[in-house]
């Protein structure tokens, strides 16, 4: 968990083109607002829970009273696909008084996790995130378990109506995708993926592009950049070490590839997040 808190607004929750390497969950208690997603407009209303997956470009619009709880969570750099990648979650689900009590409990137990202000440019750039990650790591086990339990309960509300994300119906490509995610921090090459799929390299490339709409190398690089963003965001690891952690022997190439996908360098990304 990065942040949790309760926010009160009156026509001042209007932020455009927000995107972050963490997932947001909201529980609305009063008023209404609009959530603009790439292909959908969602009206946020009292008594409902909402989820915005990590790396989702979105905007907010509010012209009156709007009160809600918020929770920001991230899944660490692990050698597996996370929940958001494995399932298609509904954006909105019915909430309950129990959900509100969970948020109240988390707010009481973790007052230091409240956002300094609601402007994403302010809190996405605040170095307190790194501090909070460190504080979380230093929590006693019982407190971590209680916090994880509350977060899992909230995720379960969405999981009840979620459906497994069908990336591909081709078993060979399923094995390849799983292999990529399990070894994303290693130096992967297409020959290795072809062996996993038991096909030739040229055929793998054609099949992968047909199933995923991108080449194997582009897919791997995109996933590596996403994991690198999380490391840059939540740790003080030097850029060169982040590159090595993600399986790049040449950190200069990592920097060029990162900039190609995000339009800024890894260092610029970190500085922008910590102004």
C-alpha positions in Angstrom: 0.0 0.0 0.0 1.2 3.5 -0.8 -1.7 5.7 0.3 -5.1 5.6 2.0 -7.3 8.4 3.2 -10.6 10.3 3.0 -10.9 13.3 0.7 -13.5 16.1 0.7 -14.0 18.1 -2.4 -16.3 20.9 -3.6 -15.8 21.3 -7.4 -12.0 21.1 -7.0 -11.3 17.5 -8.1 -10.6 18.1 -11.8 -7.3 16.5 -13.0 -6.5 15.5 -16.6 -4.3 12.8 -18.1 -3.4 11.1 -14.9 -1.3 7.9 -15.2 0.7 6.1 -12.4 2.4 2.8 -11.8 -0.1 1.9 -9.0 -3.7 0.8 -8.8 -6.4 3.1 -7.3 -9.5 2.0 -5.4 -12.2 4.5 -4.4 -15.3 4.3 -2.2 -17.7 7.2 -2.6 -19.7 8.3 0.3 -21.2 11.7 -0.8 -21.8 13.6 -4.1 -20.8 12.6 -7.6 -17.9 13.0 -10.0 -16.9 11.8 -13.5 -14.1 9.4 -14.3 -12.9 9.6 -17.9 -11.2 6.4 -19.1 -9.7 5.8 -22.6 -12.9 4.2 -23.9 -15.5 4.8 -21.1 -17.0 7.6 -19.0 -18.0 6.5 -15.5 -20.1 8.4 -13.1 -18.8 8.0 -9.5 -21.7 7.8 -7.1 -22.2 7.1 -3.4 -22.2 3.5 -2.1 -20.0 2.1 -4.9 -16.4 1.0 -5.2 -14.3 1.9 -8.2 -11.0 0.6 -9.5 -8.5 2.2 -11.8 -5.7 -0.2 -12.8 -2.0 0.8 -12.9 -0.8 2.5 -16.0 -4.3 3.5 -17.0 -4.6 7.0 -18.5 -7.6 8.7 -17.0 -9.0 12.1 -15.9 -11.4 13.4 -13.2 -14.2 15.9 -13.3 -16.2 17.3 -10.4 -18.4 20.4 -10.1 -19.8 20.0 -6.6 -19.5 18.3 -3.3 -17.7 15.0 -3.6 -16.4 12.8 -0.7 -14.6 9.6 -1.1 -12.1 7.2 0.4 -9.0 6.3 -1.7 -6.5 3.5 -1.7 -3.3 3.4 -3.8 -1.6 0.0 -4.0 1.1 -1.5 -6.1 2.3 -5.0 -6.7 6.0 -5.4 -6.4 8.5 -6.5 -9.1 7.7 -10.2 -9.0 8.4 -12.9 -11.6 4.7 -13.5 -12.3 1.7 -11.8 -13.7 -0.2 -9.7 -11.2 -4.0 -9.6 -10.5 -4.6 -6.7 -12.8 -2.9 -8.5 -15.7 -4.7 -11.8 -15.0 -8.3 -10.4 -14.8 -10.6 -7.9 -16.5 -12.1 -6.1 -13.5 -15.4 -4.3 -13.6 -14.8 -0.5 -13.0 -17.7 -0.2 -10.6 -19.2 -2.6 -8.0 -21.7 -2.2 -5.3 -20.1 -1.3 -2.0 -21.3 -1.8 1.6 -21.0 -0.4 5.1 -18.3 -3.1 5.8 -16.2 -1.6 3.0 -16.5 1.8 4.6 -15.4 0.4 7.9 -12.4 -1.2 6.3 -11.4 2.2 4.9 -12.0 3.9 8.2 -9.8 1.3 10.0 -6.9 1.7 7.5 -7.1 5.5 7.8 -7.0 5.3 11.6 -4.1 2.8 11.6 -2.1 4.6 8.9 -2.6 8.4 9.1 0.8 9.0 7.7 -0.4 7.4 4.4 -2.8 10.3 3.7 -2.1 12.3 0.6 -0.6 15.8 1.1 -3.1 17.1 -1.4 -5.4 15.8 -4.1 -3.5 17.1 -7.2 -1.8 14.1 -8.8 1.0 16.3 -9.9 1.7 17.0 -6.2 1.4 13.5 -4.8 2.8 11.6 -7.7 5.9 13.8 -7.4 6.2 13.5 -3.6 9.1 11.6 -2.2 6.9 10.5 0.7 6.0 7.4 -1.4 9.5 6.1 -1.1 9.4 6.8 2.6 6.1 5.0 3.0 7.3 1.9 1.1 10.2 1.8 3.6 7.8 2.2 6.6 5.7 -0.6 5.2 8.7 -2.9 5.0 9.5 -2.1 8.6 6.0 -2.8 9.9 5.6 -5.8 12.3 4.2 -8.9 10.6 0.8 -8.7 12.3 0.3 -5.2 11.0 1.3 -6.2 7.5 -1.1 -9.2 7.6 -4.0 -6.9 8.8 -3.3 -4.4 6.0 -3.0 -7.1 3.3 -6.2 -8.7 4.5 -8.1 -5.4 4.2 -6.7 -4.8 0.7 -7.5 -8.3 -0.4 -11.1 -8.0 0.9 -11.5 -4.8 -1.2 -10.0 -6.5 -4.3 -12.4 -9.5 -3.8 -15.4 -7.2 -4.3 -14.2 -6.7 -7.9 -12.8 -10.2 -8.3 -16.3 -11.6 -7.7 -17.4 -10.1 -11.1 -14.1 -10.2 -12.8 -13.3 -12.6 -15.7 -10.0 -14.1 -16.5 -8.2 -12.0 -19.1 -7.9 -14.1 -22.3 -4.7 -12.9 -23.9 -4.7 -15.7 -26.4 -6.4 -19.0 -27.1 -3.2 -20.5 -28.5 -1.6 -22.7 -25.9 1.9 -22.1 -27.4 1.5 -18.4 -26.9 0.2 -18.8 -23.4 3.4 -20.7 -22.5 5.5 -18.0 -24.1 3.7 -15.2 -22.3 4.0 -17.0 -18.9 7.7 -17.6 -19.6 8.2 -13.9 -20.3 6.5 -12.8 -17.1 8.4 -15.4 -15.0 11.7 -14.3 -16.5 11.0 -10.6 -17.1 14.0 -9.6 -15.0 16.4 -11.7 -17.2 17.9 -11.2 -20.6 15.2 -12.8 -22.8 15.7 -13.5 -26.5 13.3 -14.6 -29.3 15.2 -17.9 -29.9 14.5 -18.9 -26.3 10.8 -18.1 -26.7 10.7 -20.1 -29.9 12.0 -23.1 -28.0 9.3 -22.6 -25.4 6.7 -22.6 -28.1 8.4 -25.5 -30.0 8.2 -23.5 -33.3 10.7 -21.8 -35.5 11.8 -18.2 -34.7 10.1 -16.6 -37.8 6.9 -18.5 -37.1 6.9 -17.4 -33.5 7.3 -13.8 -34.4 4.3 -14.0 -36.9 2.2 -15.9 -34.4 3.0 -13.7 -31.4 2.2 -10.5 -33.4 -1.1 -12.0 -34.6 -2.1 -12.9 -31.0 -0.8 -9.9 -29.1 -0.7 -7.2 -31.8 3.0 -6.5 -31.2 6.3 -8.2 -31.6 7.9 -10.4 -28.8 10.7 -7.8 -28.4 8.3 -4.9 -28.1 6.1 -6.7 -25.6 9.1 -7.7 -23.5 10.5 -4.1 -23.5 7.1 -2.7 -22.6 6.9 -5.0 -19.6 10.5 -4.3 -18.6 9.8 -0.5 -18.7 6.7 -0.9 -16.5 8.7 -2.9 -13.9 11.5 -0.4 -14.1 9.0 2.5 -13.5 7.9 0.8 -10.3 11.5 0.4 -9.1 12.3 4.0 -10.0 9.1 5.1 -8.2 9.5 3.0 -5.0 13.2 2.7 -4.4 16.4 4.8 -4.5 18.2 2.2 -6.6 20.6 4.0 -9.1 19.4 3.9 -12.7 22.3 1.7 -13.7 21.3 -0.9 -11.0 17.6 -0.7 -12.2 18.9 -1.5 -15.7 20.8 -4.5 -14.4 17.9 -5.6 -12.3 15.7 -5.7 -15.4 18.2 -7.9 -17.3 20.0 -5.2 -19.3 23.8 -5.6 -19.5 24.1 -2.2 -21.3 22.4 0.5 -19.2 22.8 3.0 -22.0 20.5 0.9 -24.2 18.1 0.6 -21.3 18.0 4.4 -21.1 17.3 4.8 -24.8 14.6 2.2 -24.8 13.0 3.7 -21.7 12.9 7.1 -23.3 11.5 5.7 -26.5 8.5 4.4 -24.6 8.0 7.2 -22.1 9.5 10.3 -23.9 11.7 10.9 -20.9 14.8 9.2 -19.4 14.7 7.0 -16.3 16.4 9.8 -14.3 13.9 12.4 -15.6 11.1 10.1 -14.7 12.4 9.7 -11.1 12.9 13.5 -10.7 9.4 14.2 -12.1 8.0 11.8 -9.5 9.9 13.4 -6.6 9.8 17.1 -7.2 
